Amino acid sequence: MLLFRWLILLLLLGSAVSFFFYTTTGEPRYKRWGLLVLKWVVFAGLGFFGVLVLERVA
């Protein structure tokens, strides 16, 4: 559980940094990278909540 929390936090931080770089430089590669990392944040969040639901059910 703690691993999922740290993973989500670090991915959100990485996504925020990428979007910050995009806004300051205007280079589209940072926007692509930020969206890719954000997609993995959503997957990690779904996995985290899936584990929580499975713990409640079982």
Secondary structure as the mmCIF struct_conf table of DSSP 4:
data_model
#
loop_
_struct_conf.conf_type_id
_struct_conf.id
_struct_conf.beg_label_comp_id
_struct_conf.beg_label_asym_id
_struct_conf.beg_label_seq_id
_struct_conf.end_label_comp_id
_struct_conf.end_label_asym_id
_struct_conf.end_label_seq_id
HELX_RH_AL_P HELX_RH_AL_P1 LEU A 2 THR A 25
HELX_RH_AL_P HELX_RH_AL_P2 PRO A 28 VAL A 57
#
